[in-house]
Amino acid sequence: MRTDSRMPPIPVGKFPHHLLDTLLKQLPRADPRVLTGPRLGEDAAVIDMGDRCLIVTTDPVTFATDRIGWYAVHVNANDVAVMGARPRWFFVTLLLPAGKTTEASVASLMADIGNTCTALGISVCGGHTEITLDLARPIVVGQMLGEVDSHRLVRKSNLKVGDEVLLTRGVAIEGTAILARERAETLRGKMPDGLLDRASRLLDDPGISVVEAAMTAVAAGEVHAMHDPTEGGVLTGLVELAAASETGLRVFADRIEIYPETASLCRALGLDPLGLIASGALLIGAAPRDARAIGEALVRRGIPTVAVAEVRPRSEELSVEIDGEFRPLVIPERDEIARALEGR
């Protein structure tokens, strides 16, 4: 691979969309059974196994240092669930820093992974563990597999003009919890202690899993597409959903739920909550009639849900309504959490 020393380095966080799109299009995909391969906006592959589809995803945990095994299971399970599939099998690679890793810390990490998989009905099938030079903190890379009947597969590319896009819970649940834990000393005195403590507990209540929400949605109505917004926040998640379906999108920002804990933390750190890593929320695209049925089913399960966008023709591109005024939807160049943690 040729490099140019005159080019600036890529900043911390997700790859720029235009660069990632270019690189993914160069990758080979010879087997016709690969129904969904590497492309912008897709977080999992779909492999045709006859009457069933195998769903495969991989995701690392890089921003958090606390409960990283728990994180790794949930973020990978989410990527499988949004395809309409039940997460089943987990593989994990543990890269652990030299000079900082003890038997007790590895045992705790393994137990965290095992307990989380047990709670979700997932089998741990294998992986790799090593002590690695030049790491400042542990890196956990998970790979999750699941399966779904072929006719029940949900693909991000199936959004249709006129669909409504629902958002469950609120935005930046994961980012709020991570920053409340990682930057607690900085935040004390800048936001009320009660809100700071509650912010750190968002990991468990409402939590970052969308498996229950996804399974509820597909049982309640015809889901055209689902996506769990992660790095880049809910705005990036909406853009990725539209990119996968090659549609336009009209986003109603004033409808998006922002928890008081998130609003206070973001004010204290000067961050945009709509651009902060957002695991715990789920985006669901469906025709209006199905969207209403799905939303009602989710609310009955105690999962707050609201329509935050409508799908428009591709010619209308992407727009966001803020305070009654529509403007072009511009996503952040990188997740707000990367900016917040660079100075720690």
C-alpha positions as CSV (number, residue, x, y, z in Angstrom):
1,M,0.0,0.0,0.0
2,R,1.5,3.3,-1.0
3,T,1.7,6.1,1.5
4,D,2.3,9.8,1.2
5,S,4.1,11.4,4.1
6,R,2.7,14.8,3.1
7,M,-0.9,13.7,3.8
8,P,-2.2,14.3,7.3
9,P,-3.0,11.3,9.5
10,I,-6.6,10.1,9.8
11,P,-8.1,11.3,13.1
12,V,-9.3,9.0,15.9
13,G,-12.7,7.5,15.3
14,K,-14.7,6.1,12.4
15,F,-13.1,6.3,8.9
16,P,-14.4,9.2,6.8
17,H,-17.4,8.0,4.8
18,H,-16.0,8.9,1.3
19,L,-12.7,7.1,2.0
20,L,-14.4,4.0,3.5
21,D,-16.8,3.8,0.6
22,T,-14.0,3.8,-1.9
23,L,-11.9,1.2,-0.1
24,L,-14.9,-1.2,0.5
25,K,-15.8,-1.1,-3.2
26,Q,-12.4,-2.5,-4.1
27,L,-12.8,-5.7,-1.9
28,P,-13.5,-9.0,-3.7
29,R,-16.8,-10.9,-3.3
30,A,-16.7,-13.9,-5.6
31,D,-19.2,-16.2,-3.8
32,P,-22.8,-15.5,-4.9
33,R,-24.1,-16.7,-1.6
34,V,-22.8,-13.5,0.0
35,L,-26.0,-11.6,-0.2
36,T,-24.7,-8.6,1.8
37,G,-21.0,-7.9,1.9
38,P,-18.8,-5.0,2.8
39,R,-20.5,-1.7,2.0
40,L,-21.1,1.7,3.5
41,G,-23.9,1.6,6.1
42,E,-23.9,-2.2,6.6
43,D,-22.6,-3.6,9.9
44,A,-23.1,-7.3,9.2
45,A,-22.7,-9.7,6.3
46,V,-25.5,-12.0,5.1
47,I,-24.7,-15.4,3.7
48,D,-27.3,-17.6,2.0
49,M,-27.6,-21.0,3.6
50,G,-30.7,-22.2,1.7
51,D,-33.9,-21.7,3.8
52,R,-31.9,-19.7,6.4
53,C,-29.4,-16.9,6.3
54,L,-26.2,-16.7,8.4
55,I,-25.6,-13.2,9.8
56,V,-21.9,-12.4,10.7
57,T,-20.5,-9.2,12.3
58,T,-17.4,-8.1,14.0
59,D,-16.8,-5.0,16.2
60,P,-14.1,-3.9,18.6
61,V,-14.4,-2.1,21.9
62,T,-11.8,0.7,21.9
63,F,-13.2,3.7,23.8
64,A,-14.2,2.1,27.1
65,T,-11.8,0.6,29.7
66,D,-14.5,-0.5,32.1
67,R,-16.7,-3.6,31.5
68,I,-15.2,-4.1,28.1
69,G,-16.3,-7.8,27.8
70,W,-19.9,-6.8,28.5
71,Y,-19.6,-4.1,25.8
72,A,-18.2,-6.4,23.2
73,V,-21.0,-8.9,23.5
74,H,-23.7,-6.3,23.4
75,V,-22.5,-4.2,20.5
76,N,-21.9,-7.3,18.3
77,A,-25.3,-8.9,19.3
78,N,-27.0,-5.6,18.3
79,D,-25.5,-5.7,14.8
80,V,-27.0,-9.2,14.3
81,A,-30.4,-8.4,15.8
82,V,-31.0,-5.5,13.5
83,M,-31.0,-8.0,10.6
84,G,-34.0,-9.7,12.2
85,A,-31.7,-12.5,13.5
86,R,-31.3,-13.9,16.9
87,P,-27.6,-13.7,18.1
88,R,-26.3,-17.3,18.7
89,W,-22.5,-17.7,18.5
90,F,-19.7,-15.5,19.8
91,F,-16.0,-15.4,19.1
92,V,-13.6,-13.0,20.8
93,T,-10.1,-11.8,20.4
94,L,-8.4,-10.3,23.5
95,L,-5.4,-8.1,23.0
96,L,-4.0,-7.3,26.5
97,P,-1.3,-4.8,27.4
98,A,2.1,-6.1,28.3
99,G,3.2,-5.2,31.9
100,K,-0.4,-4.4,33.0
101,T,-2.3,-7.7,32.7
102,T,-2.7,-10.1,35.6
103,E,-4.4,-13.6,35.8
104,A,-7.1,-12.0,37.9
105,S,-7.8,-9.3,35.3
106,V,-8.1,-11.8,32.5
107,A,-10.3,-14.1,34.6
108,S,-12.6,-11.1,35.4
109,L,-12.8,-10.2,31.7
110,M,-13.6,-13.8,30.6
111,A,-16.3,-14.0,33.3
112,D,-17.8,-10.7,32.1
113,I,-18.0,-12.1,28.6
114,G,-19.4,-15.5,29.7
115,N,-22.1,-14.0,32.0
116,T,-23.2,-11.5,29.3
117,C,-23.5,-14.3,26.7
118,T,-25.4,-16.5,29.1
119,A,-27.9,-13.7,29.8
120,L,-28.6,-13.4,26.0
121,G,-28.6,-17.1,25.3
122,I,-25.4,-16.9,23.3
123,S,-22.7,-19.6,23.1
124,V,-19.0,-18.6,23.3
125,C,-17.4,-20.7,20.6
126,G,-13.7,-19.6,20.5
127,G,-11.3,-16.8,19.8
128,H,-7.7,-15.7,20.6
129,T,-6.0,-14.2,23.6
130,E,-2.5,-12.7,23.8
131,I,-0.4,-10.2,25.6
132,T,0.5,-7.4,23.1
133,L,3.3,-4.9,23.0
134,D,2.6,-1.1,22.9
135,L,-1.0,-1.2,24.1
136,A,-2.1,1.4,26.6
137,R,-5.3,-0.5,27.5
138,P,-7.0,-3.8,26.6
139,I,-8.7,-4.2,23.2
140,V,-11.5,-6.6,22.8
141,V,-12.6,-7.6,19.2
142,G,-15.8,-9.6,19.1
143,Q,-17.4,-11.6,16.2
144,M,-21.1,-12.6,16.5
145,L,-23.0,-15.0,14.3
146,G,-26.8,-15.5,14.2
147,E,-29.4,-17.0,11.9
148,V,-32.8,-16.1,10.5
149,D,-35.3,-17.6,8.2
150,S,-34.6,-16.2,4.7
151,H,-38.1,-14.7,4.4
152,R,-37.7,-12.8,7.7
153,L,-34.3,-11.2,6.9
154,V,-34.2,-7.4,7.5
155,R,-31.8,-5.5,5.2
156,K,-30.8,-1.9,5.6
157,S,-31.1,-1.4,1.8
158,N,-34.9,-1.9,1.9
159,L,-36.1,1.5,3.1
160,K,-38.9,2.8,0.8
161,V,-40.0,6.4,0.0
162,G,-42.8,7.3,2.4
163,D,-41.5,5.1,5.3
164,E,-41.3,6.4,8.8
165,V,-38.1,6.0,10.8
166,L,-38.7,5.2,14.5
167,L,-36.1,5.8,17.2
168,T,-36.3,3.8,20.4
169,R,-35.2,5.2,23.8
170,G,-32.9,8.2,23.4
171,V,-29.6,9.2,21.9
172,A,-26.0,8.9,23.2
173,I,-26.8,6.3,26.0
174,E,-23.5,4.6,25.5
175,G,-21.5,7.8,25.1
176,T,-23.0,9.4,28.1
177,A,-22.2,6.4,30.3
178,I,-18.7,6.0,29.0
179,L,-17.8,9.7,29.6
180,A,-19.5,9.7,33.0
181,R,-17.1,6.9,34.0
182,E,-14.0,7.9,32.1
183,R,-14.2,11.6,32.8
184,A,-15.8,11.6,36.3
185,E,-13.2,13.8,37.9
186,T,-13.4,16.4,35.1
187,L,-17.2,16.4,35.3
188,R,-17.6,16.8,39.1
189,G,-18.5,20.4,39.8
190,K,-19.6,20.9,36.1
191,M,-22.8,19.0,36.4
192,P,-25.0,18.0,39.4
193,D,-23.6,14.9,41.2
194,G,-27.0,13.2,41.0
195,L,-27.1,13.6,37.2
196,L,-23.5,12.4,37.0
197,D,-24.2,9.2,39.0
198,R,-27.3,8.5,37.0
199,A,-25.3,9.1,33.7
200,S,-22.9,6.3,34.7
201,R,-25.8,4.0,35.3
202,L,-27.3,4.4,31.9
203,L,-25.2,1.3,30.9
204,D,-27.7,-0.8,32.9
205,D,-30.8,1.4,32.8
206,P,-31.9,1.6,30.0
207,G,-28.7,-0.3,28.8
208,I,-27.2,-0.5,25.4
209,S,-28.8,-3.8,24.1
210,V,-31.3,-3.5,21.3
211,V,-31.9,-7.2,20.9
212,E,-35.3,-7.1,22.7
213,A,-36.4,-4.0,20.8
214,A,-35.4,-5.5,17.4
215,M,-37.1,-8.9,18.1
216,T,-40.3,-7.0,19.3
217,A,-40.3,-4.9,16.2
218,V,-40.1,-7.8,13.7
219,A,-42.8,-9.6,15.5
220,A,-45.2,-6.6,15.5
221,G,-45.1,-5.5,11.8
222,E,-43.3,-5.5,8.5
223,V,-39.9,-3.9,9.2
224,H,-38.2,-2.6,6.0
225,A,-34.8,-1.8,7.7
226,M,-33.2,-1.4,11.1
227,H,-29.9,0.1,12.3
228,D,-28.3,0.6,15.7
229,P,-26.5,4.0,15.6
230,T,-23.0,3.7,17.2
231,E,-20.0,5.8,16.4
232,G,-20.9,9.2,15.0
233,G,-24.2,9.2,16.9
234,V,-27.8,9.1,15.8
235,L,-27.2,11.6,12.9
236,T,-24.5,9.3,11.4
237,G,-26.8,6.3,12.0
238,L,-29.6,8.0,10.0
239,V,-27.2,8.9,7.2
240,E,-25.9,5.3,7.1
241,L,-29.4,4.0,6.9
242,A,-30.3,6.3,4.0
243,A,-27.0,5.5,2.2
244,A,-27.7,1.8,2.4
245,S,-31.1,2.3,0.7
246,E,-30.0,5.1,-1.6
247,T,-32.8,7.4,-0.4
248,G,-33.3,10.9,0.9
249,L,-34.2,11.5,4.4
250,R,-36.0,14.3,6.3
251,V,-35.1,14.3,10.0
252,F,-37.1,16.0,12.7
253,A,-34.4,16.8,15.3
254,D,-36.8,18.3,17.8
255,R,-38.5,15.0,18.3
256,I,-35.3,13.2,19.2
257,E,-35.2,12.3,22.9
258,I,-32.1,13.6,24.8
259,Y,-31.9,12.4,28.4
260,P,-31.3,15.1,31.0
261,E,-28.1,13.3,32.0
262,T,-26.9,13.4,28.4
263,A,-27.8,17.1,28.0
264,S,-26.0,18.1,31.2
265,L,-22.9,16.1,30.4
266,C,-22.7,17.4,26.8
267,R,-23.0,21.0,28.0
268,A,-20.3,20.5,30.5
269,L,-17.9,19.0,27.9
270,G,-19.0,21.1,24.9
271,L,-20.3,18.2,22.9
272,D,-23.2,17.6,20.5
273,P,-25.3,14.8,21.8
274,L,-26.5,13.9,18.3
275,G,-22.9,13.1,17.3
276,L,-22.1,11.1,20.4
277,I,-21.8,7.3,20.2
278,A,-25.3,6.0,20.6
279,S,-25.5,2.2,21.3
280,G,-28.8,1.6,23.1
281,A,-30.9,3.3,20.5
282,L,-32.5,1.5,17.6
283,L,-33.6,3.0,14.2
284,I,-36.5,1.2,12.6
285,G,-37.9,1.9,9.1
286,A,-41.4,0.8,8.2
287,A,-44.5,1.9,6.2
288,P,-46.6,4.3,8.4
289,R,-49.2,1.7,9.3
290,D,-46.7,-0.8,10.4
291,A,-44.6,1.9,12.1
292,R,-47.6,2.7,14.3
293,A,-48.1,-1.0,15.2
294,I,-44.4,-1.4,15.9
295,G,-44.2,1.7,18.0
296,E,-47.2,0.6,20.1
297,A,-45.8,-2.8,20.6
298,L,-42.5,-1.3,21.8
299,V,-44.1,1.1,24.2
300,R,-46.1,-1.8,25.7
301,R,-42.7,-3.5,26.4
302,G,-41.6,-0.4,28.2
303,I,-39.4,0.9,25.3
304,P,-40.1,4.5,24.5
305,T,-40.4,5.0,20.7
306,V,-41.0,8.0,18.5
307,A,-41.0,8.7,14.7
308,V,-38.0,11.0,14.0
309,A,-37.6,10.9,10.2
310,E,-39.4,10.2,7.0
311,V,-37.9,8.6,3.9
312,R,-37.8,10.9,0.9
313,P,-36.7,10.4,-2.8
314,R,-33.0,10.3,-3.3
315,S,-33.2,13.6,-5.3
316,E,-34.2,15.4,-2.1
317,E,-31.0,14.3,-0.4
318,L,-30.8,14.6,3.4
319,S,-32.2,17.4,5.5
320,V,-32.9,18.1,9.2
321,E,-35.5,20.2,10.8
322,I,-34.4,22.3,13.8
323,D,-36.7,24.8,15.4
324,G,-39.0,24.6,12.4
325,E,-36.3,25.3,9.8
326,F,-35.0,22.7,7.4
327,R,-31.2,22.7,6.6
328,P,-28.8,20.2,5.1
329,L,-28.0,17.3,7.3
330,V,-24.3,17.4,8.1
331,I,-22.7,14.6,10.1
332,P,-19.7,15.1,12.4
333,E,-16.3,14.2,10.9
334,R,-15.8,11.9,13.9
335,D,-17.6,10.8,17.0
336,E,-17.7,13.4,19.8
337,I,-16.4,10.9,22.2
338,A,-13.1,10.8,20.4
339,R,-12.7,14.5,20.8
340,A,-13.6,14.3,24.5
341,L,-11.2,11.5,25.3
342,E,-8.2,12.7,23.4
343,G,-7.3,15.0,26.2
344,R,-7.6,12.5,29.0
